């Protein structure tokens, strides 16, 4: 191994020390410290979350506030709408979201259920496209949290387990050691052997049916989306309230639609 290289443990990407801008990395890491659990942070809390000194955290916070990415008072800072520029640029320019949108809408018309395309990002999955019909505006057909760019815990979602199941056992163990299995509902898998067994089953059957692991009353079924090199780049799922569909309907009627759609997308991405 070359010692002048820095390795991204999450992606495996490498970069030379000469090309690496640590200040930029720390600034972006600081922005990621804000989340649903802590929408407002002070310099001390940011320092704890990012492993930088309080003095450095204060300087980064003030700089990001000066640039408009944060707002704040005498004690706390919080994100502004300016950070949405990044997600907006991605959603408007990335190939996959644009390709799948009409397909998701068609599936929704055919079945009256909700569909989404999701990617894995460390310990979370992120929806990058979801079915949308104007008449759904006043209906609660989409479970909480399924809006573009929102982050959901991978271990407790159908899409997350589908994508984690594509990793080898060593990669799964590394992921599990790093992120753990946080309890979200009484049905969230928290036992490691049970989780490995669940991933093995998902890998064998090539789909995942998840019930109430992330949100009570919600069921979802997902399949992987592969690229031309047979690499899983995303997952496609269908979600519903449990009182609207049965497991048999999802497996017998919806699963074939998901698999056919994933196969068609493989030639388009």
N, C-alpha and C positions, 0 to 999 in steps of 0.2 A: 504493500500500500504506500502511495506517495504521501508524505507528511505535509505537503503544501496544498493538499486538497481538503475541502470541507464537504462533508456528506450530509445530505438531507435524509434523516432517518425515516421520514414518512414516505418519501417518493423514491429514495435511492439515488436521486440526482446529485451530481458532484460539481464543484466549482473551485477554481483556484483561489488562493488567498488574495492574489493580485486583483482578481475580478470581483471580489466580494465586498460590498459596502455595508459594513456592520451597522452604521447609523440608520440607514434605510430599513434594514431588517428589524432593528429595535423599534423604530417608529411604527412599522406595520404590526409588529407583535403587540405593541401597546394598544393600537386600535382594536385588535382582536381580544384584548382583555375585557372590553365592555361586552355585556351580554344581557340576556333576559333576567338572569339571577342578580346581576348588579348593573343597573342602568346608569348609576352615578358613582364615580370613584374619585377619591382624593389621591394625592401623590404617594402617601404611605401604602394605600391599598394597591395602587398600580405597581409600585416597587415590589410588593409581595407577589403579585401575580406574574410579573415579567422577569424577576430575578435581576433587576438592575437597582442601582442605588436610588435613594429617595431624591437626592439632588438632581441626578440625571433624569429621573421620572418627571420631576417638576419642570425641567427645561423642555423635555419632549412635549409635555402637556401644553405648556405655554406656546410652543412653536406651532403645534397642531391647532390650537385655538386661534392663533394669529392667522393661520392659513384658512381657517373657516371650517375645518373638519370636526372641531369640538367647540362647545360653548361651556360656560362655567360661571361660578360666583367666587366668593372669597375662599371657599373650601373645596367644592366639588366640581367635576367636569363631566360632560355627557356628549354623546355623538350628535351631530347635526345632519340635516338632510343631504349635505354635500357628499357624504360617503356613498349615497345611492348612485352617484355618477358611475362608480365602478360596476355595480350590478346592472345598471341600465345599459351601459356600453356592451357588457357581455351578452345580455339577453337579446340585444338588437343586432349583434354582429355574429354570434356563434352559430355554427351550422346546424347542430342537432336541435336546439329549441325551435328554430324556424321550420325545419323539415317535419318535425313531429306534430306541430300544433294542429293542422287540419286533420291529421290521423286521429289524434286524441278526441277532437270534437266529434268526428264521425262515430267513434266507438261510443261516445256518450249518447249520441242520438239513437244509436241502435239498441242500447241497453238501459238507458236512464241511470247509469252509474257514473262515478267519478274516476278519472284516470290521470296518472302523472308519470313523468320521467324524472328519475332521481339519480344523482351521482354521489359517490362516497368521498367524504373529506375528513380524514383522520377518524375520529370517533363519532362522526355525525353524517347523516345523509342530507342532501340539499336538493329540493325540487327545483328543476330548471324549466319545466313546462308542465301545465296541467290543463285538463279539458275545461272548456268554458262555453256556456251557452247563455245568452242574455236572459232567458226565462228562468235561469237558476238563481238570479240575484236575491230573491226573497226566500229561497229554500235552503234548508240546512242539509245539503247533500254532501258537503265536504267536511271531513273531520277537522277538528281544531288543529291549527298549525300547518295545514297543507296549502300554503301560499308561496309564491315564487321567492326563492332566496332564504326562506326560513330554514332553521337547522333542527333536525330531529335526531334523537339518539339511535345510532345504527343497530345496537344490539337488541332493541325492542321494536323494530319495524320489519315488515316483510322485505322491503327493498334492501335494508341494511344486511339482513341475514343472507339474502341471495348473493350480494356482492362479497360479503365476508366468506361465503362458502366457496368462492372461486380461488381463495388463497390456499396455499399449502399449509400443513399443520404447524410448521415452524413459524410461518408468518402469522397464523391465527394466534399462536401462543404469545408471540411478541405483542400483537395488538391487544390481547386480553390482559397481559401483564401491565401494559401501559395505561389502559383505559378502564378496565374492570366492568362489572355488570351492575349498574345502579338500578335500584328498585323504583319503578314508576307506578306500577299497579300490583295488585296481589298475584297477577298472572305473569309478571316479568320473570324470565329465567335468570336466576342468580347463582345457581350451582354450576361450576365450571365444567365438570364432566357432562352434565345435562346439556350445556350449551354446545360443547363439541359434538355431542351426539345429534343435536338438532341441526348443526351445520352439515354434518355428514349426511343426514337424511335429505336436507335441501339439495346437496350436491348430487345425490343419487337420483332423486326424482326431478331435478332441474326446475323446481319452483318452490315457493314458500307460501304457506297459508298461516297468517298470524292473527290471533284473536285476543283483543283486549290487553296486549302486552304494553302498549304505549298509552292507550286511552280506552277507558271502559266503554263498552257498547259499540266498539269499532272493530271491523274485520277487514283484512286486506289480503290480497293474493298477488304475488309478484314473480316475474321471470327476468333473467339477465338479458341484456342487449349486448351482443358481441360485434366487434368490428371485423374487417376482412381477415385479420390475423388471428381470429378466434379469441381475442382478449375482451374481457368484460369491461365495457366503458361506462355503462349505466344500467339502470333497472327500470322496468315498466311494471306498474301495478294498477290494480283496481281496488277502490275503497268503498265501503258502504257501512251503514248502520246495521247491526246484527239483526234487528227486527225486520229488515227489508229483504234479506237474502239468506239462503241456507248454504252450508258448506258444499253440499252436493251440486247446487246451482253454480257456484263459483268454479268448482273443479270440472264439471261436465260441460258447462256452457261458456264460461268466461275464460278459463284457462286456454282452450284452443284459440280463442281470439287473440289473447296475449302472445301466445307462441307464434302464430301466423304473423302478427304485427312485428314482433322482434325479428323474425326471419326476413321480412321485407326491409326493415330498417338496416339490416346488416349490409345490404347492397347499396345503401344510400348514404352511409356515413364513412 
